[in-house]
Each structure stands twice: as structure tokens, then as C-alpha cells.
């Protein structure tokens, strides 16, 4: 199983995620949850996946995270 490659995100994807952090009102507590999870070097699906943190969702495809969703937006892909 692949792992998220946070160190080699394309610049446009990194900027997109930062933009979503602002527009989805991701709190400092939410960021701590995300950082705690990513620090474990979690395995992700080779295809589409979604990690629900309760107040927001992270979705991606393979090693690349794609976007952050608000808690009321539907998750897609395999739930991890």
C-alpha cells in the first residue's frame, strides 16, 4: 500500500490545500488532528480515498492528497 508523499507535493496542489485550509475554516485543533495522523506515515489506497476527521475530511488519490472537504460535504473513495 502507498503512503502519502507530503514532502513532494506539486506546488499547485500544496497551494490548493492551503487555500482549502482557509476557506473550510479548518481550526488549529483540526490541524493538530491532521498532523498527528500524517506523522504516523499512514498507508492509503492506490485509488481514491477519504479520511474523515469529524470536522473536516481529507480526500486524495494514491500518494497525493487532493483536497479538504467541510464536514457536511460527502466523502468519496475508500474510507481509511
C-alpha positions as a LaTeX table, in Angstrom:
\begin{tabular}{lrrr}
\hline
Residue & $x$ (\AA) & $y$ (\AA) & $z$ (\AA) \\
\hline
Unk1 & 0.00 & 0.00 & 0.00 \\
Unk2 & 1.27 & 3.52 & $-0.78$ \\
Unk3 & 1.90 & 6.26 & 1.77 \\
Unk4 & 1.09 & 9.97 & 1.34 \\
Unk5 & 4.11 & 11.82 & $-0.02$ \\
Unk6 & 3.79 & 15.15 & 1.82 \\
Unk7 & 7.36 & 16.21 & 1.05 \\
Unk8 & 6.98 & 16.13 & $-2.72$ \\
Unk9 & 3.57 & 17.69 & $-3.32$ \\
Unk10 & 3.36 & 19.66 & $-6.55$ \\
Unk11 & 3.30 & 23.39 & $-5.80$ \\
Unk12 & $-0.21$ & 23.91 & $-7.20$ \\
Unk13 & $-1.58$ & 21.07 & $-5.05$ \\
Unk14 & 0.14 & 22.41 & $-1.93$ \\
Unk15 & $-1.35$ & 25.86 & $-2.60$ \\
Unk16 & $-4.78$ & 24.31 & $-3.19$ \\
Unk17 & $-4.65$ & 22.53 & 0.17 \\
Unk18 & $-3.55$ & 25.73 & 1.94 \\
Unk19 & $-6.43$ & 27.57 & 0.26 \\
Unk20 & $-8.87$ & 24.90 & 1.46 \\
Unk21 & $-7.49$ & 25.24 & 4.98 \\
Unk22 & $-8.57$ & 28.88 & 4.89 \\
Unk23 & $-11.91$ & 28.51 & 3.09 \\
Unk24 & $-13.08$ & 25.44 & 5.04 \\
Unk25 & $-12.39$ & 27.16 & 8.36 \\
Unk26 & $-10.07$ & 24.38 & 9.49 \\
Unk27 & $-9.21$ & 25.15 & 13.10 \\
Unk28 & $-5.89$ & 24.77 & 14.89 \\
Unk29 & $-7.30$ & 21.67 & 16.64 \\
Unk30 & $-8.21$ & 20.25 & 13.23 \\
Unk31 & $-4.67$ & 20.87 & 12.01 \\
Unk32 & $-3.28$ & 19.04 & 15.03 \\
Unk33 & $-5.51$ & 16.05 & 14.19 \\
Unk34 & $-4.25$ & 16.10 & 10.60 \\
Unk35 & $-0.59$ & 16.47 & 11.62 \\
Unk36 & $-0.89$ & 13.69 & 14.22 \\
Unk37 & $-2.36$ & 11.37 & 11.60 \\
Unk38 & 0.19 & 12.24 & 8.91 \\
Unk39 & 3.08 & 11.80 & 11.36 \\
Unk40 & 2.21 & 8.08 & 11.51 \\
Unk41 & 3.02 & 7.79 & 7.78 \\
Unk42 & $-0.36$ & 6.15 & 7.15 \\
Unk43 & $-1.00$ & 3.79 & 4.28 \\
Unk44 & $-3.57$ & 4.93 & 1.73 \\
Unk45 & $-5.41$ & 3.22 & $-1.11$ \\
Unk46 & $-3.82$ & 3.19 & $-4.57$ \\
Unk47 & $-7.06$ & 4.72 & $-5.89$ \\
Unk48 & $-9.44$ & 7.31 & $-4.44$ \\
Unk49 & $-9.56$ & 7.52 & $-0.64$ \\
Unk50 & $-11.05$ & 9.62 & 2.15 \\
Unk51 & $-10.11$ & 10.17 & 5.79 \\
Unk52 & $-12.90$ & 11.63 & 7.93 \\
Unk53 & $-11.65$ & 13.70 & 10.88 \\
Unk54 & $-15.16$ & 14.62 & 12.05 \\
Unk55 & $-14.99$ & 18.37 & 11.46 \\
Unk56 & $-13.40$ & 18.01 & 8.01 \\
Unk57 & $-12.36$ & 15.34 & 5.50 \\
Unk58 & $-9.15$ & 14.81 & 3.54 \\
Unk59 & $-9.58$ & 13.14 & 0.16 \\
Unk60 & $-6.93$ & 12.02 & $-2.24$ \\
Unk61 & $-5.86$ & 9.55 & $-4.88$ \\
Unk62 & $-2.93$ & 7.25 & $-4.21$ \\
Unk63 & 0.04 & 9.08 & $-2.68$ \\
Unk64 & $-1.40$ & 12.54 & $-3.35$ \\
Unk65 & $-3.92$ & 14.28 & $-1.11$ \\
Unk66 & $-6.43$ & 16.12 & $-3.26$ \\
Unk67 & $-8.50$ & 18.49 & $-1.18$ \\
Unk68 & $-10.09$ & 19.16 & 2.17 \\
Unk69 & $-13.86$ & 18.95 & 2.47 \\
Unk70 & $-16.14$ & 20.50 & 5.06 \\
Unk71 & $-17.79$ & 18.08 & 7.48 \\
Unk72 & $-21.13$ & 18.28 & 5.63 \\
Unk73 & $-19.64$ & 17.54 & 2.19 \\
Unk74 & $-19.87$ & 13.92 & 1.02 \\
Unk75 & $-16.75$ & 11.82 & 1.16 \\
Unk76 & $-15.74$ & 9.75 & $-1.85$ \\
Unk77 & $-13.27$ & 6.92 & $-2.32$ \\
Unk78 & $-12.31$ & 4.17 & 0.11 \\
Unk79 & $-12.63$ & 5.31 & 3.73 \\
Unk80 & $-9.42$ & 4.97 & 5.69 \\
\hline
\end{tabular}
